[in-house]
Amino acid sequence: MSKIGIMGGTFDPIHNGHLLIGIQAKEEYDLDQIWYMPNGQPPHKKDHKITDKNHRCNMVKFALEGQKGMIFSDFEIKRPGNTYTAQTLSLLRAAYPQNKFYFILGADSLYEIEQWYHPEQIMEQVVILAACREYSHAHPSLNKQIRELTQKYNAEIYPLHSKEIDVSSEAIRTMISEGKNPERLLPKAVLRYIQENRLYL
């Protein structure tokens, strides 16, 4: 049985923080692969203009070049309409019953997960790895949230001790629109792709 980490998101654009979290998850929990899975139209971002999916997929592919065990997946983005995590995970498990899936999310998302579409289905189908910014130990409030969700949903949730990197896709888009260079925040190939295609201007 292969242990597969799932990194979902709009990746608009994918940045170095996304890569660091994937690498840390692979090393800390001895995962075989990390699948970077851009989503189509997330329901919680209906009012937010999202870059064309082809551009977002291309940026992920460029970012993962040369990254061992880091795999681009179009599993979710191929689905039409709104894409819900619970549904995606159910379809993934049906398509790949030989794999054990680890769903990677930020600590902030773990605090909000009960507001997601059918959170109980998410937590019964996968192991959840919650990335916290303290490298040596999880923040006490995160430990409390993990304990409460574990007990309430009989879930399997663990902290992921990721190195702190102060970066967000939104901040990068703003920097580019203001004429600033975010080169230290992006893989070189991704920055080149953004510049060649004049994205976020």
C-alpha atoms as a printed R data frame, in Angstrom:
    type eleno elety resid chain resno       x      y       z
1   ATOM     1    CA   MET     A     1   0.000  0.000   0.000
2   ATOM     2    CA   SER     A     2   1.406  3.372  -1.033
3   ATOM     3    CA   LYS     A     3   1.136  6.357   1.304
4   ATOM     4    CA   ILE     A     4   0.032  9.379  -0.728
5   ATOM     5    CA   GLY     A     5  -0.128 12.946   0.508
6   ATOM     6    CA   ILE     A     6  -2.730 15.211  -1.095
7   ATOM     7    CA   MET     A     7  -1.982 18.924  -1.461
8   ATOM     8    CA   GLY     A     8  -5.051 20.687  -2.793
9   ATOM     9    CA   GLY     A     9  -5.613 24.332  -3.574
10  ATOM    10    CA   THR     A    10  -6.185 26.844  -6.318
11  ATOM    11    CA   PHE     A    11  -2.384 27.321  -6.642
12  ATOM    12    CA   ASP     A    12  -2.915 30.801  -8.054
13  ATOM    13    CA   PRO     A    13   0.077 30.784  -8.153
14  ATOM    14    CA   ILE     A    14   1.865 27.842  -6.528
15  ATOM    15    CA   HIS     A    15   4.749 29.163  -4.390
16  ATOM    16    CA   ASN     A    16   7.719 27.994  -2.342
17  ATOM    17    CA   GLY     A    17   5.586 27.591   0.765
18  ATOM    18    CA   HIS     A    18   3.473 24.953  -0.966
19  ATOM    19    CA   LEU     A    19   6.612 23.044  -1.905
20  ATOM    20    CA   LEU     A    20   8.122 23.228   1.582
21  ATOM    21    CA   ILE     A    21   4.974 21.829   3.183
22  ATOM    22    CA   GLY     A    22   4.878 18.940   0.703
23  ATOM    23    CA   ILE     A    23   8.545 18.119   1.261
24  ATOM    24    CA   GLN     A    24   8.117 18.235   5.039
25  ATOM    25    CA   ALA     A    25   5.050 15.966   4.927
26  ATOM    26    CA   LYS     A    26   6.871 13.449   2.767
27  ATOM    27    CA   GLU     A    27   9.849 13.356   5.118
28  ATOM    28    CA   GLU     A    28   8.079 13.585   8.477
29  ATOM    29    CA   TYR     A    29   5.447 10.941   7.739
30  ATOM    30    CA   ASP     A    30   7.460  8.798   5.316
31  ATOM    31    CA   LEU     A    31   5.028  9.281   2.438
32  ATOM    32    CA   ASP     A    32   5.742  7.730  -0.939
33  ATOM    33    CA   GLN     A    33   4.427 10.631  -3.010
34  ATOM    34    CA   ILE     A    34   2.769 14.024  -2.703
35  ATOM    35    CA   TRP     A    35   0.050 14.697  -5.269
36  ATOM    36    CA   TYR     A    36  -0.432 18.404  -5.979
37  ATOM    37    CA   MET     A    37  -4.051 18.685  -7.016
38  ATOM    38    CA   PRO     A    38  -5.298 22.056  -8.327
39  ATOM    39    CA   ASN     A    39  -9.013 22.509  -7.820
40  ATOM    40    CA   GLY     A    40 -11.549 23.754 -10.307
41  ATOM    41    CA   GLN     A    41 -14.095 26.124  -8.799
42  ATOM    42    CA   PRO     A    42 -13.986 25.897  -4.992
43  ATOM    43    CA   PRO     A    43 -17.416 26.834  -3.611
44  ATOM    44    CA   HIS     A    44 -15.942 29.209  -1.010
45  ATOM    45    CA   LYS     A    45 -14.273 31.266  -3.774
46  ATOM    46    CA   LYS     A    46 -17.272 31.838  -6.041
47  ATOM    47    CA   ASP     A    47 -16.850 35.613  -5.777
48  ATOM    48    CA   HIS     A    48 -13.093 35.481  -6.350
49  ATOM    49    CA   LYS     A    49 -11.684 35.653  -9.864
50  ATOM    50    CA   ILE     A    50  -9.478 32.618 -10.369
51  ATOM    51    CA   THR     A    51  -6.834 32.359 -13.077
52  ATOM    52    CA   ASP     A    52  -7.610 30.021 -15.968
53  ATOM    53    CA   LYS     A    53  -7.105 26.400 -14.947
54  ATOM    54    CA   ASN     A    54  -4.652 25.712 -17.767
55  ATOM    55    CA   HIS     A    55  -2.297 28.411 -16.484
56  ATOM    56    CA   ARG     A    56  -2.601 27.151 -12.909
57  ATOM    57    CA   CYS     A    57  -1.910 23.560 -13.959
58  ATOM    58    CA   ASN     A    58   1.081 24.603 -16.035
59  ATOM    59    CA   MET     A    59   2.550 26.515 -13.077
60  ATOM    60    CA   VAL     A    60   2.206 23.466 -10.832
61  ATOM    61    CA   LYS     A    61   3.893 21.269 -13.424
62  ATOM    62    CA   PHE     A    62   6.804 23.690 -13.723
63  ATOM    63    CA   ALA     A    63   7.117 23.991  -9.935
64  ATOM    64    CA   LEU     A    64   7.371 20.228  -9.501
65  ATOM    65    CA   GLU     A    65  10.031 19.637 -12.145
66  ATOM    66    CA   GLY     A    66  12.993 17.883 -10.519
67  ATOM    67    CA   GLN     A    67  11.147 17.418  -7.212
68  ATOM    68    CA   LYS     A    68  11.378 13.713  -6.424
69  ATOM    69    CA   GLY     A    69   8.069 12.171  -5.402
70  ATOM    70    CA   MET     A    70   6.117 15.365  -6.092
71  ATOM    71    CA   ILE     A    71   3.400 14.631  -8.657
72  ATOM    72    CA   PHE     A    72   0.950 16.852 -10.539
73  ATOM    73    CA   SER     A    73  -2.603 15.491 -10.504
74  ATOM    74    CA   ASP     A    74  -5.537 16.731 -12.599
75  ATOM    75    CA   PHE     A    75  -7.937 14.457 -10.718
76  ATOM    76    CA   GLU     A    76 -10.024 17.272  -9.255
77  ATOM    77    CA   ILE     A    77  -9.701 19.966 -11.880
78  ATOM    78    CA   LYS     A    78 -11.208 17.644 -14.530
79  ATOM    79    CA   ARG     A    79 -14.476 17.566 -12.602
80  ATOM    80    CA   PRO     A    80 -17.119 20.075 -13.746
81  ATOM    81    CA   GLY     A    81 -18.794 22.600 -11.478
82  ATOM    82    CA   ASN     A    82 -18.099 23.160  -7.803
83  ATOM    83    CA   THR     A    83 -15.565 20.772  -6.318
84  ATOM    84    CA   TYR     A    84 -15.956 19.656  -2.719
85  ATOM    85    CA   THR     A    85 -13.121 18.000  -0.806
86  ATOM    86    CA   ALA     A    86 -15.368 15.298   0.646
87  ATOM    87    CA   GLN     A    87 -16.476 14.221  -2.829
88  ATOM    88    CA   THR     A    88 -12.963 14.340  -4.265
89  ATOM    89    CA   LEU     A    89 -11.578 12.152  -1.485
90  ATOM    90    CA   SER     A    90 -14.387  9.633  -1.911
91  ATOM    91    CA   LEU     A    91 -13.704  9.403  -5.648
92  ATOM    92    CA   LEU     A    92  -9.957  9.137  -5.018
93  ATOM    93    CA   ARG     A    93 -10.372  6.218  -2.651
94  ATOM    94    CA   ALA     A    94 -12.627  4.440  -5.130
95  ATOM    95    CA   ALA     A    95 -10.163  4.989  -7.981
96  ATOM    96    CA   TYR     A    96  -7.056  4.051  -5.972
97  ATOM    97    CA   PRO     A    97  -8.108  1.532  -3.298
98  ATOM    98    CA   GLN     A    98  -4.506  0.350  -3.004
99  ATOM    99    CA   ASN     A    99  -3.388  3.715  -1.564
100 ATOM   100    CA   LYS     A   100  -3.637  5.275   1.881
101 ATOM   101    CA   PHE     A   101  -4.280  8.999   1.588
102 ATOM   102    CA   TYR     A   102  -3.010 11.797   3.813
103 ATOM   103    CA   PHE     A   103  -4.783 15.117   3.347
104 ATOM   104    CA   ILE     A   104  -2.479 18.077   3.994
105 ATOM   105    CA   LEU     A   105  -3.934 21.388   5.116
106 ATOM   106    CA   GLY     A   106  -2.929 24.497   7.019
107 ATOM   107    CA   ALA     A   107  -3.652 24.811  10.719
108 ATOM   108    CA   ASP     A   108  -6.078 27.657   9.954
109 ATOM   109    CA   SER     A   109  -8.148 25.280   7.817
110 ATOM   110    CA   LEU     A   110  -8.303 22.743  10.643
111 ATOM   111    CA   TYR     A   111 -10.082 25.333  12.787
112 ATOM   112    CA   GLU     A   112 -12.615 25.867   9.974
113 ATOM   113    CA   ILE     A   113 -13.056 22.299   8.768
114 ATOM   114    CA   GLU     A   114 -16.366 21.764  10.557
115 ATOM   115    CA   GLN     A   115 -17.845 24.476   8.288
116 ATOM   116    CA   TRP     A   116 -16.768 22.540   5.182
117 ATOM   117    CA   TYR     A   117 -19.090 20.346   3.114
118 ATOM   118    CA   HIS     A   118 -19.592 17.095   5.069
119 ATOM   119    CA   PRO     A   119 -16.514 17.336   7.318
120 ATOM   120    CA   GLU     A   120 -17.329 13.954   8.835
121 ATOM   121    CA   GLN     A   121 -16.809 12.336   5.427
122 ATOM   122    CA   ILE     A   122 -13.428 14.004   5.057
123 ATOM   123    CA   MET     A   123 -12.231 12.858   8.460
124 ATOM   124    CA   GLU     A   124 -13.408  9.282   8.073
125 ATOM   125    CA   GLN     A   125 -11.701  8.803   4.709
126 ATOM   126    CA   VAL     A   126  -8.165 10.121   5.193
127 ATOM   127    CA   VAL     A   127  -5.445 10.869   7.685
128 ATOM   128    CA   ILE     A   128  -5.207 14.643   8.149
129 ATOM   129    CA   LEU     A   129  -1.859 16.402   8.495
130 ATOM   130    CA   ALA     A   130  -2.238 19.953   9.828
131 ATOM   131    CA   ALA     A   131   0.726 22.207   9.055
132 ATOM   132    CA   CYS     A   132   1.679 24.364  12.000
133 ATOM   133    CA   ARG     A   133   4.291 27.097  11.822
134 ATOM   134    CA   GLU     A   134   6.222 26.167  14.959
135 ATOM   135    CA   TYR     A   135   8.868 23.734  13.792
136 ATOM   136    CA   SER     A   136   9.725 22.181  17.151
137 ATOM   137    CA   HIS     A   137   6.206 21.616  18.468
138 ATOM   138    CA   ALA     A   138   2.593 22.314  17.615
139 ATOM   139    CA   HIS     A   139   0.939 25.337  19.114
140 ATOM   140    CA   PRO     A   140  -1.085 24.376  22.239
141 ATOM   141    CA   SER     A   141  -4.358 25.542  20.673
142 ATOM   142    CA   LEU     A   142  -3.721 23.354  17.628
143 ATOM   143    CA   ASN     A   143  -3.113 20.352  19.855
144 ATOM   144    CA   LYS     A   144  -6.438 21.097  21.555
145 ATOM   145    CA   GLN     A   145  -8.231 21.323  18.207
146 ATOM   146    CA   ILE     A   146  -6.679 18.038  17.067
147 ATOM   147    CA   ARG     A   147  -7.797 16.293  20.286
148 ATOM   148    CA   GLU     A   148 -11.351 17.618  20.028
149 ATOM   149    CA   LEU     A   149 -11.808 16.666  16.373
150 ATOM   150    CA   THR     A   150 -10.191 13.268  16.922
151 ATOM   151    CA   GLN     A   151 -12.642 12.479  19.710
152 ATOM   152    CA   LYS     A   152 -15.735 13.929  18.011
153 ATOM   153    CA   TYR     A   153 -15.202 12.287  14.615
154 ATOM   154    CA   ASN     A   154 -12.976  9.350  15.535
155 ATOM   155    CA   ALA     A   155 -10.502 11.000  13.198
156 ATOM   156    CA   GLU     A   156  -6.798 10.470  12.631
157 ATOM   157    CA   ILE     A   157  -5.134 13.908  12.723
158 ATOM   158    CA   TYR     A   158  -1.493 14.795  13.283
159 ATOM   159    CA   PRO     A   159   0.513 18.037  13.323
160 ATOM   160    CA   LEU     A   160   2.891 18.684  10.456
161 ATOM   161    CA   HIS     A   161   5.884 20.685  11.630
162 ATOM   162    CA   SER     A   162   6.539 22.936   8.651
163 ATOM   163    CA   LYS     A   163   9.176 25.637   8.536
164 ATOM   164    CA   GLU     A   164   7.686 29.096   8.689
165 ATOM   165    CA   ILE     A   165   7.509 30.943   5.386
166 ATOM   166    CA   ASP     A   166   5.582 34.188   5.259
167 ATOM   167    CA   VAL     A   167   3.993 33.935   1.843
168 ATOM   168    CA   SER     A   168   0.545 33.675   0.283
169 ATOM   169    CA   SER     A   169  -0.679 33.468  -3.297
170 ATOM   170    CA   GLU     A   170  -2.780 36.576  -2.740
171 ATOM   171    CA   ALA     A   171   0.244 38.578  -1.584
172 ATOM   172    CA   ILE     A   172   2.224 37.420  -4.627
173 ATOM   173    CA   ARG     A   173  -0.570 38.474  -6.993
174 ATOM   174    CA   THR     A   174  -0.636 41.887  -5.323
175 ATOM   175    CA   MET     A   175   3.144 42.269  -5.580
176 ATOM   176    CA   ILE     A   176   3.087 41.487  -9.293
177 ATOM   177    CA   SER     A   177   0.181 43.852  -9.956
178 ATOM   178    CA   GLU     A   178   2.177 46.597  -8.186
179 ATOM   179    CA   GLY     A   179   5.255 45.947 -10.314
180 ATOM   180    CA   LYS     A   180   7.263 44.276  -7.535
181 ATOM   181    CA   ASN     A   181   9.375 41.159  -8.087
182 ATOM   182    CA   PRO     A   182   8.430 38.108  -5.947
183 ATOM   183    CA   GLU     A   183  11.418 36.035  -7.118
184 ATOM   184    CA   ARG     A   184  12.370 34.819  -3.625
185 ATOM   185    CA   LEU     A   185   8.841 33.461  -3.099
186 ATOM   186    CA   LEU     A   186   8.417 31.441  -6.303
187 ATOM   187    CA   PRO     A   187  10.229 28.649  -8.129
188 ATOM   188    CA   LYS     A   188  12.203 30.238 -10.982
189 ATOM   189    CA   ALA     A   189  10.248 28.368 -13.655
190 ATOM   190    CA   VAL     A   190   6.947 29.583 -12.208
191 ATOM   191    CA   LEU     A   191   8.092 33.198 -12.124
192 ATOM   192    CA   ARG     A   192   9.273 32.904 -15.728
193 ATOM   193    CA   TYR     A   193   5.895 31.448 -16.761
194 ATOM   194    CA   ILE     A   194   4.028 34.273 -15.024
195 ATOM   195    CA   GLN     A   195   6.174 36.881 -16.753
196 ATOM   196    CA   GLU     A   196   5.917 35.264 -20.183
197 ATOM   197    CA   ASN     A   197   2.132 35.033 -19.936
198 ATOM   198    CA   ARG     A   198   1.700 38.418 -18.229
199 ATOM   199    CA   LEU     A   199  -0.372 36.972 -15.400
200 ATOM   200    CA   TYR     A   200  -1.658 39.082 -12.485
201 ATOM   201    CA   LEU     A   201  -0.990 42.426 -14.175
